[in-house]
Amino acid sequence: MNYKLTIREIFSWLFGMAVLVAGAINTFWGNDPGFGIFLTLLSLVYFPPVDAIVRKNIAVSVPVLVKMLLGVFIIWASLGVGELFDKIDLMMMDL
């Protein structure tokens, strides 16, 4: 099976993983595990296999523009409102 990754798919995988990690940090080291679970669920939008499964079963795909706007919201919410760097410091103290 020959499968070539495109730049868009690579970026989607990387951003999805970053959001997944931010969700895990917020879930386990923050004061708002609900926000962390929300981020973890939002990260699924960025993984190409999940997109393919949704497209196959529901016949709907999330447009790239919506993914980009959602990405801006996630970055703003994680870094600004969610205080991700403070939670990373808490995580490092636990290790």
N, C-alpha and C positions, 0 to 999 in steps of 0.2 A: 504494500500500500504506500504510494507516494503521496505525501502530504507536505506542502510547503507553507510555512508560517509567513504571514504578511506582517508588515510593520504595525498595522492596526491591531492585529491579533496579539502580537508581542506586547504592545502597550496595554492592551486590554488585560492580558494575563498579569502584567506587572502591577497595574493599578488595582486590579481585583485583589491581588495578594496583599498589597499595602493596606487596602481598606479592611481586609480580613484580619490582618495583624492589629490594626487600630481598633477594630471591634473587639478582638480578644483582650487587648489591654484595657479597654473601657469596661468590659464585662467583669474581669477578675481583679483589677487594681483600682478601679474608680469607685465613686460613690453613686454611680448610676448604671447598674447592669442592664437595664432596659434599653438605654442608649447604645450600649455595646452590642446587644443582640440585634437591635435595629440596623446598626452599621454592618454587622455580619450578614444579615439578610440582604442588605443593599449590595454587598460585594458580589453576590451571586449574579447580578445583572451583567457584570463585566467578564465573567468566564465564558469563553466561546462554546464549550460543551453544553453549558446550561442554556445558553442562547439557542443552540441548535435543538435541544430537547423541547424548549418552549415553542420554537417556531414549528417543529414537527407536530406536536400535540395540540397546540392552540391556534396555530397558523397566524401568530402575531409575533413580531420582533420589535424590540425597543430601538427606535431610531438613534442614529449617532448623535444628533443634536441634543436629544433628551439625555443620553449618556454623558455628554459633555457638561450640560447644565447640572445634572445630578452630581457629577464629579466636583464641580465648583462648590456646590452645597456641602458635599461631604468634607472637602478640604476646609471650608469655612467653619463648619460645625465641629470638626475634630480638633483643629488647631486653635481656633478662637474660643468658641463657647465650651468645647469639651476639655480644654486645657490638657491636651495630649502629652505635652512635654513634662508637665508636673506628674502625670500618671506614670510616665516612663521612669522618672526619678523614683517614684514609690516602688515600681517594679524592681529597679536596680538595687534598692535597699533590701528588698526581700531575698534577693539572690545572694 
